[in-house]
C-alpha cells in the first residue's frame, strides 16, 4: 500500500497507473526488495570511479 508519494498524500490507483514507466518500475523493485529481503538496501555503481557499494534507499522520492 502506498500512503504517500513525495508531497502527494491522497493517492488512487489511477495516479499510480499514470506514472512514468521508470518510476513505476522503481516502485515495483522497491516493494519487491522489502517483501523478499526485508530491507530497502540496494547495490549501486558510481559512474565516475565504477566502484560498487550498498545504499539504503529512502523510498520517499526525496534525496
N, C-alpha and C positions, 0 to 999 in steps of 0.2 A: 504494500500500500504506500502510495506517495502522499505525504501530508503537507509537504511544502516543496516548492521548486524555485530556488532563488527568492525573489520577493513575492512570488505568487503563493497565496495560501488557499484560494478556492479553486481546486483543480477538478477536472472532469475527464472522462475517457476521450472525448473529442479533442481536448487540448493535447493529450499525450499522443494521440494518433497524428496530430498535426506537427509534431516535432520534426526537425531535420533528421534524416536517416542516421547521420553520425551521432547526433545527440541521443536518439533512441537506442542505438547500438551501445553507447556508453552506459546508459541506464540499465540495459539488459545485462551487460557484462558485470556491472557493479553489483546488481542483485544476485547474480549467479555466484560471484565471489563470496558474498556474505553468506548465502544459503549453503554453498558447498564447502567452503573453507572456514567459515566463521570469522572472517577478517576482511577488511577492505584494503589490505596492503597489496600492492602490485609492483612487479618488476618493470622498471623503465630504463631507457637508454639516453645518455647525454649525446646530443647531436654534434657537440664540439669535440669532446675527448673520446667519445664512443664507449665510455665506461657504463657498466650495468649496476644498478642498485635498486633497493626496495624503498617505496614511499607509502605513507598512509594516505589513502585517497579521502579527501574531505567529504565528497559527495554532496555538498551543499551548492556546488556551482560557483563558489567563491574561492578566491585564491588566499 
